[in-house]
Amino acid sequence: MITLLAPPLQEQVVHLIQKRTKLPAHKLKPTAHLYQDLGLDTLQVVEIIWDLEKRFQVEIPDDVPLQTVGDFIDFLAAHTK
């Protein structure tokens, strides 16, 4: 029996953001700022949050400071199994 392992969290987050924004994966480094570096707007960030909440079955509160790709990864690492 072959067991498929889920890709690492960072890879999953980058893939989801890439799918939503159509940005190349090499731009989605943990230090990439969502607004300044990636040029995202507020609606795109909200849609990414919704996608992440659905994918990881977690609620991301409005008061969580999410400014970089790494902020998403860090939050999910601390709040998922």
N, C-alpha and C positions, 0 to 999 in steps of 0.2 A: 504494500500500500504506500502510495506517495502522498506526503503531506505538503501542501503548498503553504509557504510562509508569506505573510503580508510584507510588502516592501517597508523599509524603514520609514518612520514617521515623516522625516524631512522630505523624502522622495514623494510620499503621498500628498503632502501639502503643496509642494512645488507643482506636481502634476495637476492638482485641482485648480491652482491659481493659473497655471498655463492654459488649461482647458477653458477657463472663464475669460481670460484676458487676451489669449492668442499671442502672448509674449513668448520669446524664445527662453527655454529653460536656463541657459547660461546667464541670463539677466536676473533670474530669481534667486539670488544668493541671500543667505540669512541677513546680511547687513543692508540689503537693498531697501531703501525707504519707499513706501507705497506711493506717496504723492510726489516727492521730489525726484527720485530716481526712476520710478516706473511710470510716472505720469497718470496714475489712476485717479478717478474722481470718487466722490463719496458714495455714489450709487454702486459703483463697481466694488468698492470695499464692503459695503453692506451685502451685496450678492455673494461675495467670497465668504463672508461670515455665515450667511445662511447655508451655503454649500458645506462648509466645515461643520456646522452644527448638525446638519443632516447626516453627513458621512460618519462623523465620530460620535453621534448621539450624545452631544453635550450642549449646554447652553452657555453662550459667551455673553456675559453681562455688558451692558452699554458703557459702563464706567471702566472697562479694561482698556488700558492704553495700547492700541495696536498701531504701530507706526512703521514696522519693518516686517519682512517675511519671517525673520527670526522670532518676532513677538508672537506670531501665530503658532510657530513650532513650539516655543517655550510654554505657552498657555496650554496647548494640547498635551504636551509631555507631562505637565503637572496635573491635568484633569481627566486623563483617560487611562484606561487599564493597559 
